[in-house]
Amino acid sequence: MAVFLKRLAKAAAPIAFGGQTKSGSPIRFGALAAISGGITSYYLFSSSHDLVYLDQLNEDTTPKVALNPDKWIEFKLQDKVQASHNSQLFRFGYVPNVKLGLDVASCIITRAPTGQNAEGKTKYAIRPYTPISDPDAKGYFDLLIKVYPEGKMSQHFASLKPGDVVEVKGPIEKLRYSANMKKHIGMIAGGTGITPMLQIIDSILKNPDDNTQVSLLYANVSPDDILLKKKLDMLSASNPNLKVFYTVDNPTKDWLGGRGFISKQMVVKGLPVPSDDTLILVCGPPGMMNHISGDKAKDRSQGELTGILKELGYTEDMVYKF
C-alpha cells in the first residue's frame, strides 16, 4: 500500500481509475475488485403441502454505502504520503466492497477534537473536503489536503499516523452533475479548489456517452504548488474534449504557462462564451472568488454574481460557486 501511494503521489495523480479515453485508448491506474453476492431464499413444503417461507439465510447485512449524512462515522487511516511541498495524500479505509456513497459533485465533512469548552464539552474543528478517489471505488477514499501552518484541521490531518481515525459525515451535495447537462463547462480553480473539478472531469472522461467539452483555468502561487499536474496533463493529452491552462503568481525562469492572477483575457481566451449551454464552475480561496465571481453568501447560498465573470456578460444561472 505504501509503495503504491508513493508512486501515485510522485506522479501527482493519487487515485486509481479504470476506463477509456475518448480516443479509445485504455487508462489504468489501478484495479478495483467488485465482488457481488447473492441472497438465497429457502422454502419448505409442509406435510399439508403448503409453502412455508423460511427466514432468508446468509442475508447480507453490509450497509449499502459507508457514509451517513446524520451520523459521524470513524474511518481509519491506511497510509499517507507527501504529494507536494505543502500537501499530503491520505487514504482512509472502511468495509470492503462498499461504496463511499459520494455523488458527483459532493463533499464530506470532517471533524477533530481541539480541547474542551468552559462546560467541559469537547470542542471540534470542522472542515469540508472533496475526495479525489473515484466515487465508484469500494473500501477506501482519498483526500488531498494542503497543510497550512495555522490550519487546525489540516494540522490535525498532518499529525495522523496509519491506524488513527477521523470522524466523517456526509455526503454534502454541491452541484448535481449529469452527463451532457451542458455543451461546454468552464472551470476556474485555485489551489485545492481543483478537487471538485476533478470529480466532474473524471466523471465526464470515463463516460463514453458524455460529450461535454471542458476548459480548465487553474491558478496557483508557484509551479510547485500545482496539484495533480501530471494527471491533468495526461488527461488533457488523451482527451480532446479537455483543455487545461495554468497560471502562477511566482513563475520560475523556465515556466511556459500563464503569469499572474486569472484575468479577463484568460477567461475570454480559455473559457466558453456566455450562453444557455454554458456553465462556469468556480472554486478557490476567498480572494480569488471575490476577483472572479464574488464569494458565496453568508448562508452559503450562491449569492450575487460579481467580479470579472459578471463584467464579461455571464449571468447567475451560468455560474456555480463551490
N, C-alpha and C positions, 0 to 999 in steps of 0.2 A: 504493500500500500504506500509506504513512504517513498519508494523509488518511483512508483507510478505518478504520484502527486508532484514530485520534484521535476520529473520530465515535463509534466503539463505546465507547471509554473515557469520553467525555463523557457518554454515556448510561448508563454503568456497566453495560453489557451487552456485554462484549468478545468475543462469539463469534457465529458465523454458523450459523443453523439454518434449516431449512425444514420446513414441515408444516402442520398444522391444529390449532386449539384444539378442546376437547371440544364447543364450540358450533358448530364447523364453519367458523369464520372463519379465513382464512389467516394464518400467521405467517411473515414472510420478513425475515431479517436479512442474507441473502446467498445466493449460489448456488454450488453445488459442481458442477463438470462431471465426470461419470463417463464415462470412455472405456474401452470394452472392446474387446479384440482377439481374433481367433480364431487358432487354430493350424491350418495347412493341412498335411495329410499327403499325401505324394506316393508313388504306386506306379507300377511299370513292369512291363509284361509282357515276359518274356524270349522268346527265339526258341522255347523249348520250351513257351511258354505258361504257365510257372509264374509265380505272383505274387511279385514280389520287392519287399520293403519297403525303401524308401529312407529315409534319415535325415529326420526332420521338419525342414522349413525354417522360418525365421522363428520359431523357438521362443522364447517369452517367458521370458527368464531373470531378470526382475524379481522380487525377493522378494515373498512374499505379504503380509508385514507389515514395518514398519520397525523395530520393537523386537526385541531379543534378550534373553531373561532370563539368559543366561550370558555375555554379552559387552558391554563398554562400547562404545557407538557415538556418534560425534560428530554433533551436529545444529547447523546454522548458524542464528544469529540473523538473522531477516529485518528485524525492526523492534521497537521498544519505545516505549511511551507511558506517561505518568503517569495512573494510574487513580483515585488519591485522594491525600491529602496525604502518605501514607507507603506507598503501594502502587503497583506498576508492572505493566503488562501486557506480556508477552513473547510474540512469535510466532516459532517455530522452524520451518524448512522442511526438507524431505527429498525423496526421489524422488517425482515427481508420480504421481498415480493409484494410490497405495499407501496403505492404511490404516495407522494407527499400530500397531494390534494391542492396543487397550485394551478390557478388559471393564468392564461396569458392575457393581459399582464397584471400581475398582482404581487404583493409583498407579504412578508411575515413581520410580526412584532416580537422583539426580544427584550428580556429584562434581566437585570443583575442586581443583587443586593449591594447597597452602598452604606450601610450602617443602620442606626435606629433614630427615630424622631424622639421628641420630648416625652411622648407617651409610651415609649419602649417598643413601638411597632417598627417593623422593617421598612426602610426606605429603599426605593429601587431607581436605577437608571433604566429608562425605556427608550428603545430606538427601533425604527423600521429598517429592514434590509430586504433587498431583492435577490433571491437566489439566482445563480447563474447556471446551475445544472439544468438539464433537460427536465421539464415538468413530467415527462413520462418515465423518468428514471425511478427505479424502485430500490428502497433500502438505504438511500443516502441523499443528502443535498449539499451543495457547495455554496459558500459565501465568500465573496472577495471584498475585503474591508481595508480601507485606508486608516492607518493608526495615527491619530492626532495626539500631540503631547498633552493637551488639556482635555481630550475626549474621554469622558468617564466610561462610556460603553466600549469604545474601541480599545482603550487601555485594558479593560476587563478581558476582552477577547484575546488581546496580545498575551495576557498572563495565563491563559488556559493551557493545560497540558493534556495530551491524549488520555482519555478516560474521564476527564472533567465533563460536566454537563452545563447546558444553557437552557433556560426556560423560554419556550416559544409559544405564541398564539397566532392563529390565522386560519386561512389567508385573508388579507385585506385587499379586496378587488380595487384596482385602479381603472384602467381602460380595458373594457371587454373587447378583445381583438377577435375578429373573424376574417376568414380568408376572403380576399378581394373586396373588403369593405370600402376601400378607396383605390383609385387607379394608381396614385403616387403618394407615398408617405415621405415627408421630410423630417429629419431628426436633428436636433441641436442638443448636444450633451457636453457637460463639463465634468471632468474628474470621474468619480464613481457614479455620476449620473448616466454612465454608459450601461449600467446593469439592466434597467427595464427596457432599454433599446435593444439590448442583446436578446432578451426574451422574445421580442417581436421579430427581430431579424431571423433568429433560428427557427421560429415557427413558420415564417414565410418560406425560407430556403429549403426546409425539409419536406414541404408540401408541394408536390409536382403540379397540383391544380391551382396553386396560388400564384398569380401573375403580377402581384403588386411590385411596382418599382419603388426602390428605397434609396434615398440620398441622405447621407450622414455627415454633419459637420461636428467634429469632435475637438474641443478646446481643452488645453492643459497648460500647466505652468512651464514645463520643460519637456523635451523629448523623453527623458527618463520617467516622467510621470504618466506617460500614456499607457493605460491599462489595456491588456488584450490586443495589443497592436498586431502581433504576428497572426493571431487568429482572424482579426478583422481583415488584414491584408490577404490572407489565404482565401477567405470567403469572397471578398470582392474580386479577386483574380479568377475565382472559379465560377462566379455567378454574374452574368452581365446585367442583371437587374439590381445589383447593389453597387453603389458608388460611395466611396469614403474619402473625406478631405480632413486633414489635420491642421490645427493651428496651435502655436505655443507662444507664451509671453516671453520666454527666455530661450531663444533658439541657439543651438551650437553653430560653429562655423560651417559644418557640413550639412546643416538642416536644409531640406529641399521643400518642406511644406509651408503652410501659411505662417504669418508672423503677427502677433498681437491678438487683441480681442476679436471675437466674431463681429464682422462689420456688415453694413448694408450690402456692400459689393459682394462679399462672400455669400450672403443669403441669395441675392439675385442670381449669381453665377452658379451656385451649387444646389439650390432647392427648387422644388416645383413652384410655379407661379400660383397666385391665389385663384382658386376655382372651387366649385361644388364637389369636385372629385379629388380634392387635395386635403391632406391632414398633416399638420406640423406638430410634432411632439417635442417638448422641451423639458430637460431635467438637468439640474446643476446647482451650484451654490447660490445663495440669495443674490449676491452681486451680479452674477451672470443672468439670473432670472429677471431681475429688475431691468437690466440692459436689453434683454431680448424680448420679453413678453409681459413683464410685470410678474410679481410673485403671486401665490395663491392668497385668498382672503384669510382673515384670522380664523374663520370657522373651517378652514381647509377646503372650501369650495373653490372653484376655478377663479373667481374674482374677475376684475376688469382686465381686458387686454390692453396693454400699453407697450412701450418700447419700440424697437425697430420693426417688429412684425406688424404692428398697427400702422406705423408710418409707411410701410410698403404695401398696404392695402389688404392684409389678411384680416378676417373677421373672427369673432369669438368662437363661432361654430367650426372654424377651420383649424383651431389651435387647441391642444390639450397639454396641460401642465402637470407633470408628475410630482 
